Amino acid sequence: MKGRAGLANERQRRKFGDSLRSVRDDLGLSQAAVGERVGVTGSAVGQWETGKIEPGRDTVFSLERALDLDAGRLSRDLGYLPPDPLDRPDVVTAIEADPRLSEQARVMLIALYRSAVLSSAESAASASATRRKRDRRS
């Protein structure tokens, strides 16, 4: 995975590089060992550390996971926010926020969505009960 210059500014790339070098040193890892964890060469890690290039967004997040760092520890230096699965609106919120929908359409869609969720939950419960009965017979 090649890095790209130009998405972050020079100051951000240098800050990221300094942070990465510090983390790598604290963990006692070589550039090659860090690169191996995310599928790049040690040379690429060296270029990240000097701020010549920056890793792609997904590579930064992979790097944080591979080094067992808190989400955002390195990515924020480049201006990336870590993915937050809890920071996504639910379906009802999205329906309510859509300006293209009339109030009547919102009410209908929300009712349909809630009905589908309830039906799915009931189907899953029924299937689970059927499996338990079958397993008891075996």
N, C-alpha and C positions, 0 to 999 in steps of 0.2 A: 504494500500500500504506500504509495508515494505521498509525501506531504506537498502542500501547495503554499507558495508565497503569495501574499497579497490579501488574504482574508482578514488576518489580524495585522495590526500595525507593528512596527519594529519594537516599540516598547513592550507590547503584549507578548511578542515572540521571545524577547529577552527574558521577561519575567517568567514565562512558562519554562524556558530553558534552565533558568536558575533554580526554579522549583523542582524540575525533574532531576537535575543534577544532585540537588540536596537530598531528595528522596532516595535516589539511586545510591548515593554515598551512605546514607543512614542504613540502607538495607544490605550494603556490602555487595552490590551487584555491578558487573561490568556493563558497558554499553551493549555489548553483544548479548549478554544474558537478558537484558531488558528487551532488546529487539526480538529475541527468540520468543519471548512470551506473547508478543503481539504480531509476529509474522513479518518482521522487517529486519534489515541488517543493522549491525552495530554502528555502521557508518551513518545510517539514517538517524539513529538516536543521537549521534554526535552532532549532526546538522540541526536537529531540534534544539539541542542544548546550547548551541552557539547562536540560535535565532535566525539561521540562514533560511530554513524552511519550517513550516509547521505541519504537524500531522493532521490528517483529516479528522473531522468531528467524531466519526464513529471510532477511529483509532484512539483518540484521546480518551473516550469513555471505556474502551477495551483496556487501555493502559491503566486507568484507575482501578478497574476490576482486577487486572492481572497482578497489580502491585498491592492489592488489598487496601486501597485508599478510600476514604470517604468520597462519595459522589461530589464532584465539584472541586476537589482538592487541586487538580491541575487544570481542568477544563475552564474554570472561571478566569484563569489568567489569560486565556485566549478569547474571553468574552462569550464562551459557551455556557449555557445553563444545562446542568445534567437533566436527563429525562426524569420526570416525576409522574409515575402512573396515577397518583392521586390528584394531580393537577389538571385532569381532563374533565370537562363538563359531562354530566350524565345526559341521557337522551331527552329527558323531560326538560332540563335546562336549555338544551340546544333547541328544542321545539319552541319553547317560550321565547327564546331570544331571536328567532328567525323573523325578520321584518316582512318577509314575503308572504307570511301566512296570516289569514284572517283569524279573528278570535274563534269563530266556529271551526275552522280547520285545525287550530291548536287543540281545542277541546276534543275533537274527534281523534286526532293523532295520538294524543296522550292517553285517551281511553283505549284505543287499539293497542298501543304499546303495553299498557298495564295488563290488558287482557292476555296478550301474547306471553308476557313474563309469567303471569299466573298459570297459564296453560302449560308452559314449559316446566315450571316447578312441579305442577301436578303430575305431568308425564314422567319426570325424573323420579318422583317419589313412588309412583306406581311401578316403574321399571325396577327400582331398588327393592320394593316389596316382593315383586315376582322373583327376582334373583335370590332373595333370602329364603323364600319358600322352596325354590328349586334346590338350593344348597342344603336345606334341612332334610330333604328327601334323599339326597345322595349319600 
